[in-house]
Amino acid sequence: MAQFMVIMDTSIIGVALPEMQADLGFTQGNLSWVFNAYVVAFGGLLLLGGRLSDLFGARRMFATGWAVLAVGSLAAGLANEVWVELAGRAVQGAGSALIAPSALTLLMMLFGSDPKELTKAFALYGAAAPAGGTAGVFLGGVITEYTSWPWVFYVNIPVAVVTLLAIPRLMPAAPPRRGSIDLLGALTVTAGLGTVVYAVVRAPETGWSSAGTWLVLAAGAALTGLFVALQATRREPLMRLSILRTPNLAAANLAQLLLAGAWIPMWFFLNLYLQQVLGLGAFESGAALLPMTGAVMLMMIVLAPWFQSRFGPRTMIAVGMAALAAGMLWLSLVRPDGSYWADVLPASLVAAIGMSLAFIPSLGTAISSARPEEGGLASGIVNTSYQIGSALGLAAMTALAASRGADELGDAAALTDGFSAAFTGAGAIAAAGAVLTLVTLRTGRRSAAPEHETAGSS
């Protein structure tokens, strides 16, 4: 439920974006910040969430995160101005940053002693992410069509209440540990990520060659450099930099980053193509993406674990990324007068299969590579990689689409050119991920899960 909800909150707003734009006054270029405000807070605070999970106990942080998510959802639903909406989305992201790493730690606590069960758990956990993403689009369409856009946020509140009531009975407790919290590190990494995304999103408006664009990019790079310097000198850093030297951990996180950088822009622009070019309504647009959910869940739960045990994570990730790239390039052929059956459905299913093959082995390899006492940190790092990839990938593809005409509302040809450019760019990201996986990942034919057999039994 945690994985389903935190990813659903990135996608449920997609169908509602046109109504939110009209009611709150977003421009076409700034509309992506409804997504990015959530993702930047989510990605930037995940390392802090992982550290808090290790120090104060995963169950406690899991519950705290659900409470924060409920508060942010209420604020986002009640918003009547742009800045209030973005603040509510950021609070939602902060809650998810507490939920996601503690959820993975709890999963390892529950199933880490049995590699076979852990592989099944990762399959279900992995399937919940794209299922939540696509189900969010459908649910957002139903809500927007039959109620109003604030309810895409209010729907989180009853789920949070039920989950909070269930946590004490279902989730294992862990004793807190002594240690310090690097709040300055959390602030600098969040500010650095947000600054870079802001620069990329604004670049089409200010110009890539303008001094303002490069000054903001330099500020983002400086904040990121400051974060690295702090981690290198702190006695108890937010992220122990040497953990990145753990075999396969950095490579698996790179795969997650590039996977998100390709998948999230595809979802974002595919939804806009369905509504703004093909003219589908909110409900129809959401329903049009349901076949992707079915394909993802079938592949992840039934077929991907079998493929991984037979071929190993390295091959799975590379093949999956290549299939995702193929699906993106197919989508880049969309036409202004196209149809769902010819232009969208076949290509989206190929992309969904690619996502399914790559997600679980890259996630499992990243988590299982770390020491058991750093499970929260490893969870925070891999979730951070995915969310940074989401934010930067969407920001870059938004800039690319805008440069090709995607900000020309009402002009189907210009919009299609922009969306096609975004699909092509996302396909290039996925193709790069396939190549880099083959170069950097040193995983054999075995699953990532057995690496925790000793850790779980201890």
Phi, psi and chi 1 to 4 in degrees:
 res  aa     phi    psi   chi1   chi2   chi3   chi4
   1 MET       -  -39.4  178.5   59.4   70.9      -
   2 ALA   -62.0  -50.4      -      -      -      -
   3 GLN   -63.5  -41.2  178.7   73.4  -25.1      -
   4 PHE   -59.4  -46.1 -176.2   91.4      -      -
   5 MET   -73.0  -43.3  -70.4  -63.1  -68.4      -
   6 VAL   -67.5  -30.5  -60.4      -      -      -
   7 ILE   -81.2  -35.8  -59.0  -59.5      -      -
   8 MET   -59.3  -34.4 -171.6 -173.5   76.6      -
   9 ASP   -69.4  -15.8  -83.1  -24.2      -      -
  10 THR   -80.5  -24.4   67.2      -      -      -
  11 SER  -110.7  -22.1   65.7      -      -      -
  12 ILE   -65.8  -21.5 -164.7  170.7      -      -
  13 ILE   -80.6  -10.4   51.5   93.7      -      -
  14 GLY   -58.5  -52.4      -      -      -      -
  15 VAL   -68.6  -28.7  178.2      -      -      -
  16 ALA   -81.2   -8.2      -      -      -      -
  17 LEU   -57.0  -45.0  -74.0  175.3      -      -
  18 PRO   -58.7  -40.9  -27.2   36.9      -      -
  19 GLU   -69.3  -39.4  -70.8 -163.4   12.0      -
  20 MET   -63.2  -39.7  -65.1  173.4   65.6      -
  21 GLN   -60.5  -43.3 -178.1  177.6   16.1      -
  22 ALA   -69.5  -40.5      -      -      -      -
  23 ASP   -77.6  -37.3  -71.7   -9.1      -      -
  24 LEU  -102.7  -14.1  -60.0  179.6      -      -
  25 GLY    90.4   24.3      -      -      -      -
  26 PHE   -67.8  144.2  -78.0   97.5      -      -
  27 THR   -82.7  165.0   65.6      -      -      -
  28 GLN   -62.0  -39.3 -179.6   78.5   -9.3      -
  29 GLY   -69.3  -33.8      -      -      -      -
  30 ASN   -90.2   -3.7  -71.1  -26.4      -      -
  31 LEU   -63.0  -30.0 -165.1   58.4      -      -
  32 SER   -64.7  -15.5   64.6      -      -      -
  33 TRP   -71.1  -18.2  -82.2  102.7      -      -
  34 VAL   -62.0  -35.7 -179.1      -      -      -
  35 PHE   -78.8  -48.7  176.1   87.4      -      -
  36 ASN   -68.1  -31.7  -77.1  -30.3      -      -
  37 ALA   -59.7  -39.6      -      -      -      -
  38 TYR   -69.1  -47.6  176.8   86.7      -      -
  39 VAL   -70.1  -38.4  170.9      -      -      -
  40 VAL   -64.7  -45.2  167.6      -      -      -
  41 ALA   -65.4  -41.8      -      -      -      -
  42 PHE   -60.7  -55.7 -171.8    6.4      -      -
  43 GLY   -67.0  -39.0      -      -      -      -
  44 GLY   -70.5  -28.3      -      -      -      -
  45 LEU  -102.0    1.6  -65.1  173.5      -      -
  46 LEU   -63.8  -38.3  -87.3  165.1      -      -
  47 LEU   -63.5  -40.4  -69.2  176.0      -      -
  48 LEU   -64.2  -41.4  177.6   62.0      -      -
  49 GLY   -60.7  -41.0      -      -      -      -
  50 GLY   -64.8  -40.6      -      -      -      -
  51 ARG   -65.6  -43.3  175.9   65.6  172.8  166.4
  52 LEU   -63.8  -35.7  -68.0  173.4      -      -
  53 SER   -63.6  -41.4  176.0      -      -      -
  54 ASP   -67.7  -36.0  -73.3  -21.7      -      -
  55 LEU   -82.8  -45.8  -69.6  179.9      -      -
  56 PHE  -103.3   -3.6  -63.2  108.7      -      -
  57 GLY   102.8  133.3      -      -      -      -
  58 ALA   -64.4  -38.7      -      -      -      -
  59 ARG   -65.5  -40.0 -172.2  172.1   76.7  173.0
  60 ARG   -64.2  -45.4 -177.8  176.1  -62.1  172.8
  61 MET   -69.6  -32.2  -72.7  -58.9  101.6      -
  62 PHE   -59.8  -47.8 -169.6   66.5      -      -
  63 ALA   -66.3  -42.8      -      -      -      -
  64 THR   -60.3  -41.6  -58.0      -      -      -
  65 GLY   -61.6  -40.2      -      -      -      -
  66 TRP   -64.5  -38.1  -81.7  101.7      -      -
  67 ALA   -65.4  -43.6      -      -      -      -
  68 VAL   -64.6  -40.7  173.6      -      -      -
  69 LEU   -60.1  -40.4  178.4   64.4      -      -
  70 ALA   -63.9  -42.5      -      -      -      -
  71 VAL   -63.6  -45.8  171.3      -      -      -
  72 GLY   -62.6  -37.0      -      -      -      -
  73 SER   -64.5  -40.4  -60.2      -      -      -
  74 LEU   -63.1  -44.4 -179.2   62.8      -      -
  75 ALA   -64.0  -42.7      -      -      -      -
  76 ALA   -65.7  -37.3      -      -      -      -
  77 GLY   -69.6  -33.2      -      -      -      -
  78 LEU   -85.2   -5.8  -66.7  173.7      -      -
  79 ALA   -60.5  139.6      -      -      -      -
  80 ASN  -125.2    6.3   55.4    8.1      -      -
  81 GLU  -139.0  159.9  -65.4 -175.4   35.0      -
  82 VAL   -59.6  -47.9  167.6      -      -      -
  83 TRP   -66.4  -33.3   73.2  -91.9      -      -
  84 VAL   -67.9  -41.1  178.4      -      -      -
  85 GLU   -60.4  -46.1  180.0   60.8   45.4      -
  86 LEU   -67.9  -35.5  -63.1 -176.0      -      -
  87 ALA   -64.8  -43.1      -      -      -      -
  88 GLY   -61.6  -40.6      -      -      -      -
  89 ARG   -64.6  -37.5  -72.1  -70.6  -76.3  164.0
  90 ALA   -65.4  -39.5      -      -      -      -
  91 VAL   -65.0  -40.2  173.5      -      -      -
  92 GLN   -56.6  -44.1  -77.7 -172.7  -57.2      -
  93 GLY   -62.8  -38.1      -      -      -      -
  94 ALA   -64.0  -41.1      -      -      -      -
  95 GLY   -62.8  -42.2      -      -      -      -
  96 SER   -66.0  -30.8  -65.2      -      -      -
  97 ALA   -67.3  -24.0      -      -      -      -
  98 LEU   -84.0  -34.7  -64.1  177.1      -      -
  99 ILE   -71.6  -49.4  -67.1  171.2      -      -
 100 ALA   -61.6  -52.3      -      -      -      -
 101 PRO   -67.9  -35.0   21.8  -31.5      -      -
 102 SER   -69.1  -31.7   56.4      -      -      -
 103 ALA   -64.4  -43.9      -      -      -      -
 104 LEU   -65.9  -38.0  -87.9  173.3      -      -
 105 THR   -63.7  -42.8  -59.0      -      -      -
 106 LEU   -63.4  -37.1  -71.7  166.7      -      -
 107 LEU   -61.9  -42.7 -176.3  146.1      -      -
 108 MET   -66.6  -37.1  -65.6  -58.9  -55.2      -
 109 MET   -65.1  -37.2  -69.6  170.3   63.7      -
 110 LEU   -77.4  -37.3  -72.6  164.1      -      -
 111 PHE  -124.4    0.0  -57.8  104.4      -      -
 112 GLY   -64.2  -22.2      -      -      -      -
 113 SER   -79.9  -10.6   60.3      -      -      -
 114 ASP  -127.3  100.4 -173.0  -24.1      -      -
 115 PRO   -55.8  -37.7  -24.7   33.4      -      -
 116 LYS   -65.3  -45.0 -171.8  174.7 -178.8 -180.0
 117 GLU   -66.6  -35.1  -71.7  -62.9  -60.3      -
 118 LEU   -64.1  -39.5 -176.5   59.9      -      -
 119 THR   -61.8  -42.3  -60.5      -      -      -
 120 LYS   -63.5  -41.7  -66.0  178.9 -176.6  177.8
 121 ALA   -63.0  -42.7      -      -      -      -
 122 PHE   -62.9  -36.4  -89.5  131.7      -      -
 123 ALA   -63.2  -46.1      -      -      -      -
 124 LEU   -67.3  -41.4  -70.1  168.5      -      -
 125 TYR   -63.5  -44.3 -175.1   88.5      -      -
 126 GLY   -64.2  -40.6      -      -      -      -
 127 ALA   -65.2  -28.3      -      -      -      -
 128 ALA   -66.1  -26.0      -      -      -      -
 129 ALA   -70.4  -62.5      -      -      -      -
 130 PRO   -66.0  -28.5   20.7  -31.0      -      -
 131 ALA   -63.5  -43.6      -      -      -      -
 132 GLY   -63.4  -38.6      -      -      -      -
 133 GLY   -63.9  -47.4      -      -      -      -
 134 THR   -76.6  -38.6  -50.1      -      -      -
 135 ALA   -62.5  -32.7      -      -      -      -
 136 GLY   -61.4  -39.4      -      -      -      -
 137 VAL   -63.0  -45.5  174.6      -      -      -
 138 PHE   -65.3  -47.9  176.3   72.3      -      -
 139 LEU   -62.9  -39.3 -177.0   58.7      -      -
 140 GLY   -60.6  -37.0      -      -      -      -
 141 GLY   -66.1  -43.9      -      -      -      -
 142 VAL   -62.0  -47.6  173.1      -      -      -
 143 ILE   -63.5  -46.5  -69.0  172.6      -      -
 144 THR   -65.5  -36.1  -54.5      -      -      -
 145 GLU   -70.2  -39.7 -176.5   81.8   14.4      -
 146 TYR  -110.9  -11.9  -64.1  107.8      -      -
 147 THR  -127.2 -109.1   56.7      -      -      -
 148 SER  -157.3  163.0   58.1      -      -      -
 149 TRP   -60.2  -31.3   65.6  -99.8      -      -
 150 PRO   -56.7  -24.7  -27.9   37.2      -      -
 151 TRP   -72.7  -13.1  -76.4   95.7      -      -
 152 VAL   -68.2  -18.0  -58.6      -      -      -
 153 PHE   -97.7  -40.0  -56.7  112.9      -      -
 154 TYR   -61.4  -25.6  -64.2  152.3      -      -
 155 VAL   -62.2  -22.7   70.0      -      -      -
 156 ASN   -69.4  -28.1  -69.6  -25.9      -      -
 157 ILE   -66.5  -51.6  -61.8  173.2      -      -
 158 PRO   -63.0  -34.4   18.8  -30.5      -      -
 159 VAL   -64.1  -41.1  177.1      -      -      -
 160 ALA   -63.2  -41.2      -      -      -      -
 161 VAL   -63.2  -46.9  170.8      -      -      -
 162 VAL   -62.3  -42.0  171.3      -      -      -
 163 THR   -63.9  -43.5  -56.1      -      -      -
 164 LEU   -61.0  -35.9  -73.7  168.6      -      -
 165 LEU   -70.3  -29.5  -66.7  174.2      -      -
 166 ALA   -86.1  -23.9      -      -      -      -
 167 ILE   -56.1  -48.7  -74.1  172.0      -      -
 168 PRO   -59.2  -30.8  -24.0   35.5      -      -
 169 ARG   -85.0  -32.8  179.8  173.6  -62.6 -179.9
 170 LEU  -101.1  -28.6  -62.0  178.9      -      -
 171 MET   -98.9  137.4  -65.9  -67.3  103.9      -
 172 PRO   -73.5  144.8   27.7  -34.4      -      -
 173 ALA   -92.3  151.2      -      -      -      -
 174 ALA  -133.2  139.5      -      -      -      -
 175 PRO   -68.1  144.1   24.3  -33.5      -      -
 176 PRO   -68.0  157.1   24.2  -32.5      -      -
 177 ARG  -117.8  156.5  -57.5 -155.6  -31.5 -105.4
 178 ARG   -82.9  145.3  -62.1 -178.3   64.6 -178.8
 179 GLY   165.1  169.6      -      -      -      -
 180 SER  -103.0  164.3   62.2      -      -      -
 181 ILE  -116.8  124.9  -58.1  170.9      -      -
 182 ASP   -89.0   80.2 -176.3    9.3      -      -
 183 LEU   -67.8  -36.0  -68.1  176.9      -      -
 184 LEU   -64.2  -38.8 -177.2   58.3      -      -
 185 GLY   -62.2  -43.2      -      -      -      -
 186 ALA   -62.5  -40.1      -      -      -      -
 187 LEU   -65.3  -44.4  178.5   62.6      -      -
 188 THR   -69.3  -40.0   53.2      -      -      -
 189 VAL   -69.6  -35.9   70.7      -      -      -
 190 THR   -68.9  -44.5  -54.6      -      -      -
 191 ALA   -65.5  -38.2      -      -      -      -
 192 GLY   -64.0  -45.9      -      -      -      -
 193 LEU   -62.5  -47.3  172.9   60.5      -      -
 194 GLY   -61.7  -38.3      -      -      -      -
 195 THR   -67.2  -42.5  -57.2      -      -      -
 196 VAL   -64.2  -45.1  170.9      -      -      -
 197 VAL   -61.4  -42.4  171.4      -      -      -
 198 TYR   -59.3  -43.7  178.2   75.3      -      -
 199 ALA   -63.8  -42.3      -      -      -      -
 200 VAL   -68.9  -40.9  174.4      -      -      -
 201 VAL   -65.4  -37.8  170.0      -      -      -
 202 ARG   -83.9  -10.6  -81.5 -176.8   52.2   84.6
 203 ALA   -58.2  -40.5      -      -      -      -
 204 PRO   -61.5  -30.6  -24.5   35.4      -      -
 205 GLU   -80.6  -43.0 -179.9 -179.1  -19.9      -
 206 THR   -89.7  -19.2   60.4      -      -      -
 207 GLY    98.0  132.5      -      -      -      -
 208 TRP   -66.5  -24.2  -78.8  102.2      -      -
 209 SER   -91.9   -0.9   60.0      -      -      -
 210 SER   -74.9  150.6   70.4      -      -      -
 211 ALA   -63.7  -35.5      -      -      -      -
 212 GLY   -60.8  -42.8      -      -      -      -
 213 THR   -60.7  -48.1  -63.8      -      -      -
 214 TRP   -72.8  -28.8  -72.3  100.4      -      -
 215 LEU   -67.1  -41.9  -77.3  173.6      -      -
 216 VAL   -67.5  -41.1  177.4      -      -      -
 217 LEU   -61.2  -40.5  -78.0  171.9      -      -
 218 ALA   -64.9  -38.2      -      -      -      -
 219 ALA   -63.9  -41.8      -      -      -      -
 220 GLY   -62.3  -42.6      -      -      -      -
 221 ALA   -64.8  -38.0      -      -      -      -
 222 ALA   -65.5  -42.0      -      -      -      -
 223 LEU   -64.3  -39.9  -73.2  166.0      -      -
 224 THR   -64.8  -41.2  -55.3      -      -      -
 225 GLY   -63.3  -38.0      -      -      -      -
 226 LEU   -63.7  -39.7  176.1   59.5      -      -
 227 PHE   -60.2  -46.2  166.5   73.4      -      -
 228 VAL   -61.7  -42.1  173.7      -      -      -
 229 ALA   -63.2  -40.6      -      -      -      -
 230 LEU   -63.0  -41.0  -72.0  170.6      -      -
 231 GLN   -67.6  -30.5  -57.7  -45.6  -71.1      -
 232 ALA   -74.8  -23.8      -      -      -      -
 233 THR  -108.0  -18.6   56.5      -      -      -
 234 ARG   -71.4  143.6  -70.9  -70.0  172.3   95.8
 235 ARG   -68.9  -39.5 -173.5  173.1 -178.3  179.2
 236 GLU  -126.8   82.0  -66.8 -172.1   64.0      -
 237 PRO   -73.0  163.8   29.4  -35.0      -      -
 238 LEU   -65.1  -38.8 -170.9   64.3      -      -
 239 MET  -134.6  115.3 -176.5 -179.0   77.4      -
 240 ARG   -67.5  112.1  178.2  174.8   61.7   84.0
 241 LEU   -61.5  -31.1  -64.7  179.5      -      -
 242 SER   -65.9  -16.2   58.6      -      -      -
 243 ILE   -63.4  -25.3 -164.7  174.6      -      -
 244 LEU   -70.6  -13.8  -63.7  177.1      -      -
 245 ARG   -84.6   -5.4  -66.0 -162.5  -64.6  -92.5
 246 THR   -59.9  130.4  -57.0      -      -      -
 247 PRO   -51.9  128.2  -26.9   34.7      -      -
 248 ASN    76.6  -13.0  -72.8  -28.5      -      -
 249 LEU   -66.0  -47.6 -172.3  140.8      -      -
 250 ALA   -65.2  -40.2      -      -      -      -
 251 ALA   -64.9  -42.4      -      -      -      -
 252 ALA   -66.3  -37.7      -      -      -      -
 253 ASN   -68.0  -36.3  -85.2  -83.5      -      -
 254 LEU   -62.4  -40.2  177.3   61.8      -      -
 255 ALA   -62.3  -42.9      -      -      -      -
 256 GLN   -63.6  -40.3  -79.3  -86.7  -54.3      -
 257 LEU   -61.9  -47.5 -175.6  146.6      -      -
 258 LEU   -71.8  -33.1  -65.2  173.5      -      -
 259 LEU   -60.9  -47.0 -176.2   62.4      -      -
 260 ALA   -66.8  -38.0      -      -      -      -
 261 GLY   -63.0  -21.8      -      -      -      -
 262 ALA   -96.1  -43.3      -      -      -      -
 263 TRP   -69.7  -46.0  176.3 -100.9      -      -
 264 ILE   -65.6  -45.2  -65.4  -59.1      -      -
 265 PRO   -60.1  -35.6  -26.1   35.7      -      -
 266 MET   -59.4  -49.2 -176.3 -147.2   70.3      -
 267 TRP   -60.0  -45.5  158.3   78.7      -      -
 268 PHE   -61.7  -50.1 -174.6   85.2      -      -
 269 PHE   -80.0  -27.2  -72.7  104.9      -      -
 270 LEU   -64.3  -40.4 -172.4   55.5      -      -
 271 ASN   -64.2  -41.0 -173.2   60.4      -      -
 272 LEU   -66.3  -38.0  -69.0 -179.7      -      -
 273 TYR   -62.3  -42.9  173.7   74.8      -      -
 274 LEU   -61.0  -40.5  -70.3  169.8      -      -
 275 GLN   -86.9  -47.3  -69.2 -167.5   67.1      -
 276 GLN   -85.9  -20.4  -63.8 -179.4   -8.5      -
 277 VAL  -109.6  -52.4  176.5      -      -      -
 278 LEU   -79.2  -14.7  -62.8 -171.8      -      -
 279 GLY    77.9   21.5      -      -      -      -
 280 LEU   -72.9  149.2  -61.5 -174.0      -      -
 281 GLY   -78.6  179.2      -      -      -      -
 282 ALA   -61.4  -47.1      -      -      -      -
 283 PHE   -65.8  -46.3  176.7   79.2      -      -
 284 GLU   -63.2  -37.4  -67.8   83.1   -2.2      -
 285 SER   -64.9  -42.4  177.8      -      -      -
 286 GLY   -64.6  -43.1      -      -      -      -
 287 ALA   -66.2  -29.3      -      -      -      -
 288 ALA   -65.9  -23.1      -      -      -      -
 289 LEU   -97.7    1.2  -61.8 -178.6      -      -
 290 LEU   -63.2  -36.2  -80.2 -179.6      -      -
 291 PRO   -57.1  -31.2  -29.3   37.4      -      -
 292 MET   -63.3  -39.5  -76.9 -157.2  -57.7      -
 293 THR   -61.7  -46.0  -58.7      -      -      -
 294 GLY   -60.6  -42.9      -      -      -      -
 295 ALA   -64.7  -43.0      -      -      -      -
 296 VAL   -63.7  -46.8  164.8      -      -      -
 297 MET   -67.2  -40.5  -63.9 -169.7   71.6      -
 298 LEU   -62.0  -46.2  175.3   65.6      -      -
 299 MET   -66.2  -46.2  -72.3  -65.4  -61.3      -
 300 MET   -70.0  -41.3  -77.6 -163.1  175.3      -
 301 ILE   -84.5  -39.3  -63.8  174.9      -      -
 302 VAL   -97.3  -47.1  178.2      -      -      -
 303 LEU  -101.1  -38.6  -60.5  177.2      -      -
 304 ALA   -59.9  -43.4      -      -      -      -
 305 PRO   -60.5  -37.9  -25.1   35.2      -      -
 306 TRP   -66.4  -43.8 -176.8   83.8      -      -
 307 PHE   -61.6  -40.4  -77.3  134.7      -      -
 308 GLN   -65.5  -42.7 -179.3  169.0  -33.9      -
 309 SER   -65.6  -26.4   65.1      -      -      -
 310 ARG   -88.0  -39.8 -172.7  173.0  179.3   86.0
 311 PHE  -112.1  -17.2  -60.4  107.1      -      -
 312 GLY    89.0  157.3      -      -      -      -
 313 PRO   -61.6  -40.8  -21.4   31.6      -      -
 314 ARG   -58.8  -50.4 -178.8  171.0  178.6  -95.5
 315 THR   -64.2  -42.0  -59.2      -      -      -
 316 MET   -60.3  -47.0  -73.6  -82.2  -69.5      -
 317 ILE   -64.4  -45.3  -62.3  168.9      -      -
 318 ALA   -64.3  -45.2      -      -      -      -
 319 VAL   -65.0  -41.7  170.9      -      -      -
 320 GLY   -62.1  -44.1      -      -      -      -
 321 MET   -65.4  -37.6  -64.9  -75.5 -104.1      -
 322 ALA   -64.9  -41.3      -      -      -      -
 323 ALA   -65.2  -39.1      -      -      -      -
 324 LEU   -62.0  -42.5 -180.0   57.5      -      -
 325 ALA   -61.5  -41.1      -      -      -      -
 326 ALA   -62.9  -42.3      -      -      -      -
 327 GLY   -61.5  -40.5      -      -      -      -
 328 MET   -63.6  -46.1  -61.2  -67.0 -175.6      -
 329 LEU   -64.9  -33.5  -65.6  177.4      -      -
 330 TRP   -64.2  -43.4 -166.3  -12.4      -      -
 331 LEU   -64.1  -27.0  -80.8  172.3      -      -
 332 SER   -65.4  -11.0   70.7      -      -      -
 333 LEU   -89.0    9.6  -57.8  177.2      -      -
 334 VAL   -56.4  150.3  -68.7      -      -      -
 335 ARG  -120.3  151.7  -59.7  163.1  -64.2  165.5
 336 PRO   -59.2  -33.5  -21.7   32.0      -      -
 337 ASP  -107.8   30.9   57.9  -12.6      -      -
 338 GLY   -76.2 -176.4      -      -      -      -
 339 SER  -133.2  158.4   70.2      -      -      -
 340 TYR   -63.1  -43.8  167.4   72.7      -      -
 341 TRP   -67.7  -33.5  -60.8  104.4      -      -
 342 ALA   -95.6  -38.8      -      -      -      -
 343 ASP   -95.0  -23.4  -66.3   76.6      -      -
 344 VAL  -114.8  -54.6  174.7      -      -      -
 345 LEU   -58.5  -53.8 -179.0   61.2      -      -
 346 PRO   -61.5  -45.3  -18.8   31.2      -      -
 347 ALA   -66.0  -38.8      -      -      -      -
 348 SER   -66.7  -32.9   67.1      -      -      -
 349 LEU   -69.2  -39.1  -70.0  177.5      -      -
 350 VAL   -62.1  -43.7  172.1      -      -      -
 351 ALA   -63.0  -40.1      -      -      -      -
 352 ALA   -63.5  -40.6      -      -      -      -
 353 ILE   -62.9  -42.4  -69.2  171.2      -      -
 354 GLY   -61.3  -45.3      -      -      -      -
 355 MET   -58.8  -43.4  170.0   65.8  169.9      -
 356 SER   -62.3  -41.2  -54.5      -      -      -
 357 LEU   -70.7  -34.1  -67.3  175.5      -      -
 358 ALA   -89.1  -28.3      -      -      -      -
 359 PHE   -68.2  -53.8 -174.3   85.4      -      -
 360 ILE   -63.6  -48.8  -67.0  174.7      -      -
 361 PRO   -64.7  -34.2   17.7  -29.7      -      -
 362 SER   -70.8  -39.4   56.8      -      -      -
 363 LEU   -65.0  -48.9  176.3   68.3      -      -
 364 GLY   -62.1  -40.9      -      -      -      -
 365 THR   -64.2  -41.6  -58.9      -      -      -
 366 ALA   -64.0  -42.7      -      -      -      -
 367 ILE   -73.1  -42.9  -62.4  -62.7      -      -
 368 SER   -76.2  -11.6   63.8      -      -      -
 369 SER   -76.6  -22.3  -63.0      -      -      -
 370 ALA   -87.5  163.8      -      -      -      -
 371 ARG   -67.9  149.4  -61.3 -164.2  -58.8 -106.8
 372 PRO   -60.0  -33.9   15.6  -28.5      -      -
 373 GLU   -72.7   -8.9   64.7  -89.8   17.7      -
 374 GLU  -112.5   28.6  -68.9 -175.1  -46.0      -
 375 GLY   -60.8  -41.3      -      -      -      -
 376 GLY   -64.4  -39.9      -      -      -      -
 377 LEU   -64.7  -46.7  174.4   59.0      -      -
 378 ALA   -61.3  -40.9      -      -      -      -
 379 SER   -62.8  -42.7  -58.1      -      -      -
 380 GLY   -63.6  -39.8      -      -      -      -
 381 ILE   -65.5  -47.1  -67.7  172.6      -      -
 382 VAL   -69.3  -37.1   69.9      -      -      -
 383 ASN   -66.8  -37.3  -84.7  -70.9      -      -
 384 THR   -62.2  -43.9  -62.2      -      -      -
 385 SER   -57.7  -44.9  -62.4      -      -      -
 386 TYR   -65.2  -43.9 -169.5   87.5      -      -
 387 GLN   -72.9  -35.6  -63.1  -52.8  -38.9      -
 388 ILE   -63.7  -43.1  -72.2  176.0      -      -
 389 GLY   -59.5  -41.1      -      -      -      -
 390 SER   -59.8  -49.7  -60.4      -      -      -
 391 ALA   -66.8  -48.2      -      -      -      -
 392 LEU   -70.8  -38.5  -66.3 -179.1      -      -
 393 GLY   -62.8  -45.4      -      -      -      -
 394 LEU   -67.4  -40.7  179.8   58.2      -      -
 395 ALA   -61.5  -45.8      -      -      -      -
 396 ALA   -66.0  -43.1      -      -      -      -
 397 MET   -71.1  -30.4  -66.3  -51.0  103.8      -
 398 THR   -63.7  -43.5  -63.0      -      -      -
 399 ALA   -63.9  -42.4      -      -      -      -
 400 LEU   -64.4  -44.9  177.7   60.2      -      -
 401 ALA   -62.8  -41.8      -      -      -      -
 402 ALA   -64.0  -36.5      -      -      -      -
 403 SER   -68.5  -17.9   70.1      -      -      -
 404 ARG  -106.7    9.3  -64.8  -71.3  -61.0  -86.7
 405 GLY   110.0    8.7      -      -      -      -
 406 ALA   -72.8   -6.9      -      -      -      -
 407 ASP   -95.2    6.7   54.4   -5.8      -      -
 408 GLU   -91.8   79.3  -60.9  -68.2  -25.4      -
 409 LEU   -61.2  137.2  -72.2  177.7      -      -
 410 GLY    91.4  -13.6      -      -      -      -
 411 ASP  -103.0   97.5 -173.2  -23.3      -      -
 412 ALA   -61.2  -38.1      -      -      -      -
 413 ALA   -66.9  -44.9      -      -      -      -
 414 ALA   -66.0  -42.8      -      -      -      -
 415 LEU   -60.4  -43.7  -73.5  169.6      -      -
 416 THR   -64.1  -40.3  -57.7      -      -      -
 417 ASP   -59.5  -43.3  -74.6  -16.1      -      -
 418 GLY   -65.5  -45.7      -      -      -      -
 419 PHE   -65.3  -37.8  -61.1  156.6      -      -
 420 SER   -61.9  -41.0  175.3      -      -      -
 421 ALA   -63.0  -38.9      -      -      -      -
 422 ALA   -65.3  -41.5      -      -      -      -
 423 PHE   -64.0  -39.6  -67.0  138.9      -      -
 424 THR   -63.4  -44.8  -57.7      -      -      -
 425 GLY   -62.8  -41.9      -      -      -      -
 426 ALA   -63.7  -37.4      -      -      -      -
 427 GLY   -63.4  -38.0      -      -      -      -
 428 ALA   -64.4  -37.7      -      -      -      -
 429 ILE   -62.9  -44.9  -66.9  172.7      -      -
 430 ALA   -64.7  -40.5      -      -      -      -
 431 ALA   -63.4  -40.7      -      -      -      -
 432 ALA   -62.3  -37.8      -      -      -      -
 433 GLY   -62.0  -39.7      -      -      -      -
 434 ALA   -63.0  -44.7      -      -      -      -
 435 VAL   -66.5  -46.3  173.3      -      -      -
 436 LEU   -66.4  -31.9  -71.1  171.9      -      -
 437 THR   -62.9  -44.8  -65.5      -      -      -
 438 LEU   -63.9  -31.2  -68.3  173.6      -      -
 439 VAL   -81.7  -39.4  171.7      -      -      -
 440 THR  -101.7  -29.1   60.7      -      -      -
 441 LEU   -84.8  131.4 -161.3   64.0      -      -
 442 ARG  -115.0   48.3  -58.6  175.6 -177.3  174.4
 443 THR  -101.1  137.0  -57.9      -      -      -
 444 GLY   -85.8 -146.1      -      -      -      -
 445 ARG   -87.4   -3.9  -70.5  172.6   60.2   84.8
 446 ARG   -91.4  159.4   61.0 -169.3  176.8   90.8
 447 SER   -72.7  157.4  168.5      -      -      -
 448 ALA   -71.1  -26.7      -      -      -      -
 449 ALA   -61.1  -39.9      -      -      -      -
 450 PRO   -61.7  -17.7  -26.8   34.7      -      -
 451 GLU   -60.7  -18.7  -65.0 -176.3   27.8      -
 452 HIS   -97.7    9.4  -98.9  -72.2      -      -
 453 GLU   -62.5  -46.3 -176.5  171.1    7.0      -
 454 THR   -69.1  -42.1  -57.1      -      -      -
 455 ALA   -60.6  -42.7      -      -      -      -
 456 GLY   -67.8  -38.1      -      -      -      -
 457 SER   -76.0  -13.6   60.3      -      -      -
 458 SER   -89.1      -   62.3      -      -      -
